[in-house]
């Protein structure tokens, strides 16, 4: 099946990422300069259409005059994510438990790309789809970050624990994020908007952490919280690197 993505940044990411492109639809004003060069370079099938057609293909989104018909977004097996181990051996995976807003999912994928996360785990059901909105918000990270779909999050968490990962849940009642050590492979669990982490997944977390809130608001948006948490984990790890590139545990 085909998916439709839109916008200039997403279009560039899709083309440069060598993703299979079935057709490029664009306005006459966009078909010039850079886009004409790219279409000719990669010998892409294209069609110049009016705004009404672009609006229809993008469901009236802000397409910026370009829509691309591509293969459905690829997902991976969990085992493939587990093989993506960085040189220091300290993997960071992100598990999303009930994220239903495509904008949040796209922003989280963008965070994951920036923080060099090895992969994202999502459930097959009851979550935001990998669609054009996610692609646009992620600024192309939907193609650079590996996403694994699993049938059951709770059993997946148990599997990850057996594989040596520590399961860290973001929860407003958890301990202070900035006081925790992260010198082990970690799965960072982000709960859904409003509902948070589901009961069974939370019960299987090794520990829960929260972001210190200094003002009147009690919590942050899921994508914002995820970005702060994953960058804190990676930042702390970078501080514990010795000059010869070996990892030194906190406190030693």
FITIBA-134575 format. One line per 8 residues: number of its first residue (from 0); their letters; for each residue x, y, z of N, C-alpha, C, O, CB. Coordinates in steps of 0.001 Angstrom, whole numbers, plus 500000, padded with zeros to 6 digits. Last residue first. Glycine has a CB too. Layout:
BEGIN
NUM> a> X/Y/Z/X/Y/Z/X/Y/Z/X/Y/Z/X/Y/Z | ...
//
This chain:
BEGIN
251> xxxxxxxx> 532577/505643/540739/533836/504912/540829/534997/505785/540394/536144/505338/540402/533784/503643/539980 | 530233/507035/540292/530614/506798/541676/531916/506057/541836/532350/505845/542968/529551/506049/542361 | 529288/505351/537340/529114/506475/538259/529561/506102/539660/529300/505001/540145/527654/506934/538278 | 531783/503525/535534/530507/503595/536247/530465/504800/537189/531481/505204/537754/530268/502300/537036 | 533126/504357/532501/533429/504300/533928/532125/504467/534695/531432/505469/534514/534470/505396/534337 | 533910/502988/529383/532879/503551/530252/533251/503325/531713/533642/502225/532102/531499/502928/529941 | 536549/504060/527228/535884/503042/528029/534928/503712/529005/535123/504863/529396/536915/502170/528784 | 537995/506039/525927/536739/505609/525340/536027/504520/526118/534960/504084/525686/536978/505140/523968
243> xxxxxxxx> 540136/507093/527155/540408/506027/526184/539131/505413/525616/539173/504401/524916/541248/504939/526831 | 539017/508891/528927/539694/509407/527745/539975/508320/526707/540043/508606/525511/540987/510071/528148 | 535754/507686/529899/537162/507978/530159/537819/508394/528853/537221/508256/527786/537891/506749/530783 | 532512/508861/530383/533441/508265/529426/534868/508642/529821/535148/509818/530052/533124/508731/527970 | 530636/510140/531833/531306/509010/532470/532218/508251/531498/532637/507128/531777/530271/508061/533053 | 529403/511972/530290/530282/512485/531336/531092/511382/531993/532110/511645/532633/529476/513217/532382 | 527753/510382/528776/528905/511005/528119/529897/511552/529142/531099/511587/528883/528444/512130/527187 | 525790/509701/530638/526691/508669/530135/527931/509277/529502/529035/508756/529665/525973/507784/529127
235> xxxxxxxx> 524484/512155/530887/525169/511568/532039/526168/510508/531599/527273/510433/532137/524156/510963/533012 | 523473/512381/528268/524419/513365/528792/525192/512784/529974/526415/512911/530046/523683/514655/529215 | 521677/510259/528094/522854/510270/527227/523910/511261/527710/525108/511009/527576/522447/510605/525799 | 519811/511057/530091/520471/509741/530127/521758/509766/529311/522809/509340/529790/519524/508639/529592 | 519017/513558/529145/519665/513450/530450/520427/512131/530561/521550/512094/531063/518624/513563/531581 | 517799/512821/526759/519016/513629/526705/519756/513610/528044/520986/513644/528072/518678/515070/526312 | 515596/511412/527736/516606/510696/526935/517895/511501/526812/518978/510919/526766/516056/510384/525534 | 514240/513477/529223/514706/512239/529855/515802/511562/529038/516833/511177/529591/513538/511276/530049
227> xxxxxxxx> 513619/515450/527315/514441/515784/528484/515043/514521/529081/516229/514495/529409/513604/516531/529548 | 512001/513923/525557/513237/514542/525101/514168/514875/526251/515369/514615/526178/512933/515789/524316 | 509842/513219/527176/510702/512171/526620/512041/512744/526180/513088/512134/526398/510014/511481/525438 | 508691/515711/527721/509264/514912/528813/510207/513846/528281/511259/513596/528871/508153/514257/529638 | 507817/516361/525128/508788/517217/525821/509487/516424/526922/510711/516458/527045/508094/518472/526415 | 505984/514322/524621/507149/514470/523751/508230/515331/524401/509421/515061/524243/506735/515076/522415 | 504069/514694/526702/504828/513446/526582/506076/513603/525726/507127/513067/526074/503951/512361/526000 | 504141/517797/528520/503715/517016/527364/504631/515810/527189/505823/515883/527487/503709/517885/526084
219> xxxxxxxx> 504549/517632/532114/504862/518145/530786/504252/517257/529710/503892/516108/529966/506378/518246/530594 | 502896/518551/535248/503513/517619/534303/503756/518298/532966/503248/519388/532706/502632/516376/534112 | 501878/520545/536892/502337/519297/537510/503038/518339/536554/503708/517409/537001/501179/518596/538124 | 502490/524011/537167/502065/522900/536313/502679/521606/536827/503863/521568/537162/502470/523147/534832 | 503770/525809/538800/502428/525394/539183/501922/524214/538361/501027/523492/538801/501478/526553/539044 | 507254/524848/538976/506174/525817/538902/504837/525249/539323/504778/524310/540116/506071/526351/537522 | 509063/522797/539018/509267/523910/539955/508117/524910/539983/508015/525723/540902/510533/524632/539607 | 509315/519431/538863/508476/520528/538384/508513/521655/539403/508045/521489/540530/507014/520054/538136
211> xxxxxxxx> 511601/517026/537885/511271/517996/538939/510493/519170/538346/510972/519828/537422/512560/518504/539644 | 510287/514212/536297/511017/515453/536104/510632/516425/537213/509443/516629/537458/510728/516061/534704 | 510674/510854/537608/509885/512027/537232/510812/513216/537007/511956/513231/537460/508829/512356/538319 | 510701/507284/537298/511382/508559/537483/510479/509696/537013/509635/509518/536135/512729/508579/536720 | 510612/503993/538585/509909/505109/537962/510639/506399/538279/511136/506588/539389/508439/505180/538441 | 512144/500791/537883/511897/501959/538718/511228/503043/537886/511268/503021/536655/513213/502481/539344 | 511449/498578/536399/512404/498421/537494/512344/499612/538433/512479/499457/539647/513825/498248/536950 | 508087/497788/535496/509220/498703/535437/510157/498436/536613/509699/498103/537706/508738/500177/535443
203> xxxxxxxx> 505849/496288/535845/507044/495585/535384/508240/496509/535177/509295/496061/534728/506743/494863/534101 | 503893/498048/536511/504277/497050/537518/505543/496308/537134/506234/495763/537994/503151/496055/537726 | 503615/499382/534067/504201/500079/535217/504675/499089/536283/505734/499275/536883/503180/501056/535823 | 502309/497446/532562/503650/497871/532159/504349/498552/533331/505537/498328/533563/503583/498824/530937 | 499904/497302/533993/500766/496126/533892/502183/496487/533474/503148/495906/533970/500181/495136/532908 | 498855/500013/533769/499136/499364/535053/500128/498206/534931/501093/498140/535691/497846/498860/535663 | 500406/502301/531406/499374/501348/531808/499820/500537/533026/501016/500394/533281/499034/500409/530642 | 501451/505625/531944/501841/504238/531693/500750/503307/532205/500230/503496/533304/503202/503910/532367
195> xxxxxxxx> 498997/508146/531063/500285/507695/531568/500562/506241/531206/499971/505699/530272/500345/507873/533069 | 496700/509483/530309/496578/508219/531045/497895/507750/531657/497898/507036/532660/496045/507146/530128 | 497625/511911/529054/496575/511899/530069/496538/510651/530916/496361/510741/532130/495266/512071/529423 | 499076/510126/526492/498598/511431/526894/497452/511296/527902/496442/510649/527628/498149/512233/525668 | 500969/507229/527687/500075/507960/526807/499607/509276/527379/499717/509526/528580/498901/507125/526483 | 504456/507034/528790/503038/506710/528793/502219/507612/527886/502708/508623/527382/502505/506789/530185 | 507512/505713/527986/506729/506950/527963/505258/506574/527845/504862/505878/526911/507169/507891/526782 | 510355/504175/529207/508931/503995/528929/508208/505333/529047/508283/506002/530078/508308/502954/529893
187> xxxxxxxx> 513448/503231/528090/512716/504361/528656/511252/504256/528234/510944/504250/527042/513334/505721/528197 | 515581/500770/528813/514376/501003/528022/513597/502108/528741/513146/501924/529871/513507/499674/527855 | 519155/500562/528898/517890/501081/529425/516800/501096/528355/517043/501386/527184/518089/502492/529984 | 522124/499159/530147/521190/499271/529015/519790/499608/529528/519309/499000/530483/521160/497951/528186 | 523678/501357/532609/523223/500036/532185/522344/500203/530949/521851/501306/530714/522448/499305/533333 | 523990/503724/534132/525145/502973/533639/524783/501526/533308/525494/500594/533682/526266/503001/534670 | 522555/505873/535197/522115/505236/533952/523248/504437/533314/523437/504474/532098/521596/506292/532964 | 521301/506914/538347/522423/506476/537519/521879/505719/536297/520870/505020/536381/523408/505576/538342
179> xxxxxxxx> 519358/509772/539366/519468/508360/539013/520698/508086/538153/521092/508917/537335/518214/507905/538282 | 518767/512382/539799/519497/511695/540859/519778/510233/540526/520380/509527/541335/518724/511781/542149 | 517168/513364/537847/518538/513852/537877/519384/513192/538968/520590/513427/539043/518536/515342/538072 | 514637/512282/538312/515400/511852/537140/516872/512193/537268/517732/511416/536854/514837/512485/535885 | 513492/511337/541406/514076/512445/540663/514959/511918/539530/515920/511189/539776/514890/513357/541603 | 510835/508825/541256/511955/509536/541857/512514/510595/540921/512064/510732/539783/513049/508561/542245 | 507289/509223/540366/508577/508545/540468/509640/509392/541141/509387/510527/541545/509051/508144/539107 | 504928/510362/539794/505120/509947/541180/506460/509237/541404/506728/508719/542488/503986/509039/541602
171> xxxxxxxx> 504936/510799/537082/504999/511971/537958/505192/511623/539430/505573/512480/540227/503749/512781/537805 | 507116/508762/535187/505863/508859/535934/505983/509990/536950/507014/510126/537608/505519/507508/536641 | 508684/506805/532950/508497/508220/533285/507123/508379/533922/506097/508160/533278/508639/509136/532016 | 510437/503831/533810/509194/504486/533439/509171/505946/533839/509591/506296/534942/508032/503775/534061 | 512814/501705/532702/512665/502960/533432/511410/503671/532939/511335/504067/531776/513922/503866/533258 | 514236/498627/532928/513039/499310/532438/512752/500526/533314/512484/500399/534509/511818/498348/532421 | 517295/497435/531750/516558/497962/532892/515418/498807/532348/515604/499602/531426/517486/498796/533848 | 518155/494484/529898/517759/495888/529970/517088/496203/531300/516410/495363/531892/516822/496236/528815
163> xxxxxxxx> 518709/491794/529540/519669/492621/530266/519332/494092/530358/520143/494878/530848/520974/492489/529644 | 516837/490139/528534/517953/490465/527641/518957/491406/528284/519948/491781/527657/517433/491081/526365 | 514936/490169/530472/515743/488958/530351/516967/489197/529470/518000/488548/529634/514902/487812/529782 | 513839/492635/529823/514516/492470/531108/515413/491231/531088/516519/491251/531627/513487/492366/532251 | 512639/492049/527388/513749/492994/527422/514532/492888/528733/515754/493037/528742/513233/494421/527231 | 510580/490358/528229/511612/489852/527317/512854/490744/527355/513982/490251/527354/511065/489765/525875 | 509051/492144/529693/509665/491000/530372/510795/490404/529534/511830/489999/530063/508610/489926/530671 | 508251/493837/527602/509049/494364/528711/509761/493232/529454/510935/493354/529801/508158/495159/529683
155> xxxxxxxx> 506683/492044/526163/507897/492593/525560/508819/493157/526624/510035/492976/526556/507548/493677/524539 | 504556/491651/527855/505434/490509/527594/506737/490973/526950/507784/490363/527166/504729/489477/526688 | 503542/494304/527684/503963/493725/528962/504904/492550/528756/505941/492463/529413/502748/493279/529770 | 502839/494730/525003/503909/495508/525616/504432/494877/526901/505633/494913/527170/503427/496905/525900 | 502256/492648/522371/501943/492836/523781/503100/493545/524475/504213/493020/524528/501646/491482/524462 | 503083/492814/519704/501685/492480/520004/501305/492805/521441/500169/493193/521711/501431/491011/519737 | 505040/495516/518354/504907/494278/519121/503443/494064/519485/502664/495014/519562/505790/494317/520401 | 507122/497100/516011/505751/496871/516463/505691/495538/517194/506229/494540/516714/504751/496893/515268
147> xxxxxxxx> 509866/499279/516101/509402/497892/516158/507976/497855/516680/507657/498503/517677/510330/497031/517051 | 511652/501551/514200/510458/501360/515030/510019/499902/514944/509824/499363/513855/509304/502313/514583 | 514612/503382/513909/513956/502091/513721/512811/501928/514719/512979/502139/515920/514971/500939/513874 | 514942/506488/512439/514811/505791/513722/514045/504488/513489/512948/504503/512931/514083/506690/514790 | 514761/507460/509870/516098/507241/510430/516074/506492/511759/517088/505921/512162/516797/508564/510615 | 512125/507843/509196/512901/506933/508363/514280/506635/508944/514910/505653/508551/513049/507511/506979 | 511240/509630/511021/510454/508410/510884/511197/507380/510037/510935/506182/510143/509084/508722/510264 | 512698/511901/510689/513210/510913/511642/512427/509606/511594/512907/508581/512079/513171/511479/513051
139> xxxxxxxx> 511529/513832/509114/512253/512759/508447/512778/511689/509374/513262/510658/508905/513377/513324/507690 | 510251/515482/510970/511257/516046/510060/512135/514972/509430/513334/515172/509235/512130/517044/510801 | 508155/514718/512504/509457/514122/512839/510588/514685/511992/511757/514404/512255/509402/512615/512668 | 506051/515963/511259/506474/516470/512565/507862/515942/512929/508646/516631/513581/505456/516077/513650 | 505917/514346/508922/506194/515778/508832/506713/516316/510160/507705/517044/510188/504933/516543/508410 | 505363/511771/509937/506539/512003/509104/506912/513477/509072/508087/513825/509182/506295/511496/507688 | 502929/512189/511227/504100/511779/512009/505374/512079/511222/506349/512583/511780/504025/510267/512369 | 501388/512769/508959/501536/513762/510022/502756/513459/510877/503526/514358/511213/500278/513807/510894
131> xxxxxxxx> 501514/510366/507510/502120/511572/506961/502321/512648/508023/503321/513366/507991/501265/512115/505837 | 502060/507771/510025/501433/508361/508851/502139/509648/508432/503215/509975/508933/499959/508636/509122 | 501718/505316/512024/502863/505913/511345/502356/506479/510022/502238/505761/509028/504024/504862/511120 | 499085/506068/514412/499630/505368/513249/500878/506072/512721/501070/507267/512941/498572/505269/512140 | 499049/505881/517965/499053/506715/516769/499666/505949/515603/500664/505251/515782/499825/508027/517019 | 497314/502993/519321/498395/503979/519318/498317/504775/518025/497605/504393/517096/499795/503294/519470 | 495946/500467/519356/495681/501540/520317/496867/502488/520453/497355/502748/521553/495335/500951/521678 | 498374/497996/518297/497024/498552/518393/496986/499660/519438/497871/499772/520286/496002/497448/518740
123> xxxxxxxx> 500986/497277/518403/500331/497212/517097/498969/497892/517106/498468/498314/516064/500179/495768/516662 | 503114/499467/520334/502143/498377/520221/501497/498406/518840/501469/499449/518186/501061/498482/521330 | 506596/500173/519801/505204/500575/519915/504319/499339/519818/504724/498304/519289/504832/501609/518822 | 509852/501235/520421/508935/500093/520464/507519/500616/520661/507263/501403/521572/509324/499093/521603 | 512706/502454/518738/511462/502747/519444/510542/501538/519330/510463/500899/518281/510774/504028/518873 | 516334/502572/519051/515072/502167/518455/513889/502498/519342/514038/502783/520530/515088/500696/518160 | 518592/503839/520008/518764/502701/519107/517461/502210/518472/517491/501508/517461/519402/501571/519852 | 519031/507376/519940/518354/506212/520519/518408/505065/519512/518285/505285/518307/516870/506551/520903
115> xxxxxxxx> 520281/509893/519586/520919/508646/519159/520351/507425/519885/521087/506566/520371/522420/508726/519392 | 518943/512218/519996/519612/511642/521162/520282/510306/520849/520799/509651/521755/518617/511460/522289 | 517782/512718/517498/518761/513649/518045/519565/513073/519188/520743/513397/519344/518078/514885/518503 | 516004/510553/517316/517069/510714/516330/518169/511610/516900/519352/511290/516791/516512/511306/515010 | 514317/511124/519457/515104/509888/519450/516257/509964/518462/517358/509492/518745/514216/508697/519115 | 513078/513492/518653/513924/513474/519848/514869/512278/519824/516056/512397/520126/513061/513440/521121 | 511633/512446/516505/512658/513469/516249/513621/513563/517438/514830/513697/517253/511997/514853/515979 | 509910/510782/517891/510859/510197/516932/511976/511187/516615/513134/510796/516475/510132/509780/515631
107> xxxxxxxx> 508483/512754/519276/509294/511792/520022/510317/511132/519098/511470/510945/519486/508397/510720/520684 | 507150/514044/517184/508119/514797/517982/509036/513859/518768/510227/514131/518911/507393/515749/518944 | 505476/511938/516297/506473/512524/515411/507549/513273/516172/508732/513157/515851/505812/513450/514429 | 503908/511571/518606/504738/510483/518092/505831/511025/517178/506987/510611/517278/503875/509456/517339 | 502625/514065/518787/503515/513616/519858/504455/512522/519367/505649/512536/519669/502701/513110/521052 | 501166/513958/516417/502139/515039/516620/503124/514673/517725/504320/514942/517610/501420/516361/516966 | 499449/511770/516777/500524/511693/515782/501581/512780/515935/502752/512561/515624/499940/511770/514406 | 498509/510622/519879/498574/511843/519084/499736/511740/518088/500890/511635/518505/498739/513093/520003
99> xxxxxxxx> 498794/508377/521434/497745/508377/520411/497782/509597/519503/497140/509598/518452/496402/508294/521067 | 500713/506207/523198/500780/507525/522567/499814/507527/521379/499996/506766/520428/502253/507871/522110 | 500841/503733/524586/499563/504429/524421/499644/505842/523893/498720/506622/524118/498872/504461/525698 | 503884/503665/525378/502728/502943/525902/501475/503799/525773/501087/504498/526709/502957/502540/527373 | 506866/503185/523824/505728/504094/523909/504470/503313/524254/504051/502420/523518/505541/504866/522587 | 510181/502890/524719/508929/502148/524566/507769/503098/524799/507690/503744/525844/508861/500941/525548 | 513371/503245/523486/512206/503972/523992/510962/503151/523694/510723/502764/522550/512102/505399/523357 | 516694/502268/524426/515482/502066/523646/514360/502878/524280/514396/503165/525477/515106/500554/523565
91> xxxxxxxx> 520027/502436/524462/518864/503162/524948/517731/502938/523954/517801/503361/522800/519172/504691/525130 | 522946/500579/525472/521824/500842/524579/520759/501687/525263/520611/501655/526485/521217/499534/524091 | 526037/500567/525946/524919/501120/526725/523783/501531/525787/523686/502685/525372/525386/502338/527577 | 528312/499842/524609/527448/498777/525117/526223/499253/525860/525444/498439/526357/528221/497903/526004 | 529868/501666/523350/530048/501548/524803/529138/500490/525431/529185/500266/526641/529790/502890/525463 | 528947/501465/520714/530285/500983/521056/530479/500806/522560/531181/499891/522991/531327/501938/520520 | 525449/500370/520739/526537/501339/520537/527867/500790/521035/527902/499759/521706/526219/502660/521252 | 523574/497938/519052/524258/498252/520313/525400/499234/520047/526249/498955/519200/524800/496954/520989
83> xxxxxxxx> 521193/496618/517639/521747/497963/517469/522383/498424/518775/521793/499210/519516/520649/498963/517015 | 519962/494298/518273/521293/494175/517677/521964/495537/517489/523162/495607/517212/521200/493456/516335 | 517490/495064/519092/518416/494598/520125/519828/494415/519585/520787/494380/520355/517922/493291/520718 | 516255/495567/516686/516581/496691/517557/517617/496287/518593/518509/497065/518932/515323/497219/518247 | 515902/492971/515825/516790/493849/515066/517175/495074/515879/518299/495564/515772/516129/494278/513758 | 514060/491962/517616/515415/491404/517624/516388/492304/516865/517564/492389/517220/515417/489997/517013 | 511696/493226/516867/512355/493635/518102/513810/493162/518119/514692/493883/518585/511598/493083/519323 | 511574/494057/513404/511415/493086/514480/512176/493580/515695/513186/494272/515566/511911/491677/514049
75> xxxxxxxx> 510253/497219/512161/511284/496201/512328/510885/495195/513404/509984/495443/514205/512625/496851/512682 | 508478/498960/509529/508720/498631/510925/509651/497427/510991/509819/496705/510009/507387/498347/511673 | 508213/501554/507109/508728/500252/507500/508827/500129/509014/509211/501078/509699/510090/500010/506865 | 505365/503045/505714/506527/503174/506580/506921/501817/507149/506080/501043/507606/506247/504168/507711 | 504530/502191/502327/504178/502335/503744/505438/502362/504590/506455/501773/504225/503248/501188/504201 | 506115/504035/499662/505741/502781/500302/505353/503055/501751/505798/504042/502337/506899/501749/500225 | 504656/507207/498593/505756/506316/498941/505216/504992/499479/504018/504848/499719/506683/506980/499976 | 504089/510150/497000/503484/508833/497218/504619/507834/497422/505446/507636/496532/502557/508409/496008
67> xxxxxxxx> 504383/513433/498203/505059/512275/497631/504301/511006/497980/503913/510809/499132/506511/512189/498128 | 503699/516817/497480/503225/515584/498114/503924/514418/497414/504048/514407/496189/501645/515449/498028 | 504020/520333/497763/504614/519063/497331/504082/517897/498165/504021/517974/499392/506150/519127/497431 | 503128/522764/498765/503197/522598/497320/503812/521305/496841/504104/521164/495653/503945/523700/496751 | 502911/522666/501484/503954/523533/500911/504158/523287/499413/505226/523567/498867/505276/523317/501649 | 500957/521380/502929/501825/520556/502086/502964/521334/501438/503891/520730/500898/501010/519899/501017 | 499247/521327/505544/500179/522329/505022/501252/521631/504187/502333/521327/504690/500829/523148/506184 | 496310/519395/504574/497399/519768/505479/498284/520833/504815/498076/521185/503654/498244/518518/505868
59> xxxxxxxx> 494193/518201/503237/494138/519633/503551/495188/520077/504565/494972/521024/505321/492772/519983/504072 | 495081/515617/502666/493968/515836/503615/493962/517263/504146/493756/517503/505336/494060/514848/504792 | 496843/515437/500622/497395/515671/501959/496331/515854/503030/496642/516203/504169/498280/516878/501935 | 495265/515133/498373/496253/514091/498677/496778/514214/500104/497121/513210/500728/497417/514162/497689 | 493809/517561/498448/493125/516276/498559/494092/515170/498982/493769/514362/499853/492460/515913/497229 | 495789/519476/498051/494985/519508/499275/494313/518154/499505/494260/517666/500633/493921/520631/499200 | 496587/518770/495488/497536/518629/496595/496807/518620/497937/497155/517862/498841/498573/519767/496562 | 494276/519470/494073/494718/518079/494082/495692/517828/495233/495626/516784/495882/495374/517716/492742
51> xxxxxxxx> 494221/522236/494537/493082/521410/494940/493486/519938/495040/493091/519242/495976/491917/521575/493943 | 496540/523212/493349/496448/523192/494807/495313/522291/495283/495432/521649/496327/496250/524608/495343 | 497373/521069/490509/496941/522308/491147/496788/522120/492655/496893/521005/493167/495619/522792/490537 | 500468/519429/489502/499026/519483/489749/498665/520807/490416/499540/521566/490832/498571/518291/490631 | 502781/517631/487757/502468/518975/488218/500949/519109/488307/500237/518927/487319/503078/520057/487265 | 504285/514639/488682/503142/515253/488010/502904/516632/488612/502834/516780/489831/501866/514362/488135 | 506885/512163/488207/506263/513326/488842/505083/513833/488016/504916/513504/486842/507295/514449/489033 | 509284/509773/488949/508033/510032/488244/507337/511192/488950/507220/511187/490176/507116/508751/488202
43> xxxxxxxx> 512762/510538/489061/511499/510291/489740/510313/510596/488825/510338/511543/488038/511412/511129/491015 | 515590/510491/488725/514670/510004/487691/513318/509616/488287/512804/508522/488051/515282/508804/486956 | 517306/511739/490351/516863/510410/490782/515833/509798/489824/515281/508729/490085/516273/510493/492186 | 517720/514102/488835/518853/513309/489312/518439/511883/489645/519124/510929/489275/519478/513965/490536 | 515137/515135/488458/515916/514685/487312/517067/513772/487738/517352/512778/487069/516457/515886/486543 | 514471/515717/491099/513607/514828/490306/514360/514280/489100/514235/513102/488763/512339/515576/489841 | 516494/517539/491757/516383/516260/492460/515561/515255/491664/515920/514082/491571/515759/516465/493836 | 515938/519690/489991/517234/519014/489958/517159/517633/490606/517697/516665/490068/518292/519865/490661
35> xxxxxxxx> 513423/520453/490850/513591/519984/489476/514888/519198/489339/514937/518172/488660/513577/521168/488493 | 514094/521293/493418/513210/520151/493233/513291/519588/491811/513231/518375/491614/511779/520548/493553 | 515861/523521/493018/516273/522331/493763/515410/521120/493439/515937/520031/493208/516222/522606/495251 | 514305/524918/490255/515493/524911/491086/515813/523568/491692/516016/522586/490977/515346/525897/492160 | 510904/523784/490306/511969/524634/489777/513171/524495/490697/513040/523996/491815/511512/526135/489660 | 508051/523297/491236/508858/522554/490261/509855/523495/489573/509666/523927/488436/507945/521867/489206 | 506640/525163/492644/507667/524401/493368/508588/523673/492396/509763/523455/492691/507014/523392/494332 | 504844/526141/490776/505787/527081/491390/506913/526358/492133/508020/526885/492239/505048/528010/492351
27> xxxxxxxx> 503282/523944/490164/504153/524492/489125/505209/525418/489718/506336/525477/489226/503327/525244/488081 | 503305/521539/492823/502746/522683/492120/503755/523199/491104/504948/522908/491195/502349/523798/493111 | 503519/517930/492660/503953/519248/493103/503336/520345/492248/502908/520116/491117/505473/519348/493065 | 504029/514636/493477/503025/515597/493022/503442/516975/493533/503689/517145/494727/501578/515209/493527 | 505857/511877/492599/505942/513174/493263/504892/514091/492641/504873/514294/491427/507384/513791/493138 | 505630/508358/493198/505330/509543/492392/505441/510804/493245/505158/510795/494443/503919/509439/491771 | 506980/506397/494604/506184/506022/493431/505874/507219/492550/505855/507119/491324/504889/505360/493864 | 509996/505828/496077/509027/506885/495779/508285/506516/494505/508896/506342/493451/509727/508276/495633
19> xxxxxxxx> 511696/504271/498570/510998/504027/497312/509885/505061/497128/508957/505144/497931/510419/502590/497277 | 514338/506282/499911/513100/505553/500097/512393/505387/498745/512482/506260/497882/512187/506280/501115 | 516751/507650/500128/516626/506579/499128/515390/505713/499344/515394/504532/498996/517863/505703/499152 | 516985/509859/501626/517046/508586/502324/516857/507385/501411/516808/506244/501870/516018/508556/503397 | 516494/511896/499901/517885/511650/500257/518056/510336/500995/519143/509758/500995/518415/512785/501101 | 513664/511677/499831/514464/511518/498621/515909/511170/498957/516484/510255/498368/514413/512791/497778 | 512960/512135/502526/512532/510914/501837/513402/510651/500611/513828/509519/500383/511054/511018/501424 | 514037/514668/503023/514480/513519/503813/514135/512205/503124/514931/511267/503137/513852/513557/505206
11> xxxxxxxx> 512598/516221/501171/514050/516104/501067/514563/514873/501801/515402/514131/501291/514723/517355/501618 | 509987/515899/502231/510311/515480/500881/511799/515289/500678/512222/514302/500077/509791/516477/499897 | 510257/517131/504700/509984/515690/504640/510338/515152/503259/510920/514074/503136/508496/515395/504971 | 510652/519762/503805/511667/519081/504623/511496/517571/504584/512467/516827/504451/511602/519568/506070 | 508248/520265/502314/509565/520316/501685/510636/519585/502493/511448/518859/501918/509977/521753/501485 | 505291/518228/502366/506166/519230/502952/507578/519136/502390/508044/518053/502035/506195/519081/504460 | 504096/514857/502883/504057/516178/502277/504974/517131/503020/505379/516874/504153/502631/516719/502259 | 503163/511539/501938/503827/512474/502840/503932/513809/502122/503863/513872/500894/505240/511951/503280
3> xxxx> 501111/508767/501779/501390/510078/501205/502018/510963/502270/501477/511117/503365/500099/510729/500639 | 501594/505318/501028/501367/506376/501998/501720/507689/501320/502533/507720/500396/502207/506157/503307 | 500268/502347/499529/500992/503606/499460/500628/504505/500638/499518/504457/501166/500699/504317/498139 | 500829/498801/500000/500000/500000/500000/500867/501254/500000/502028/501233/500409/499060/500003/501212
//
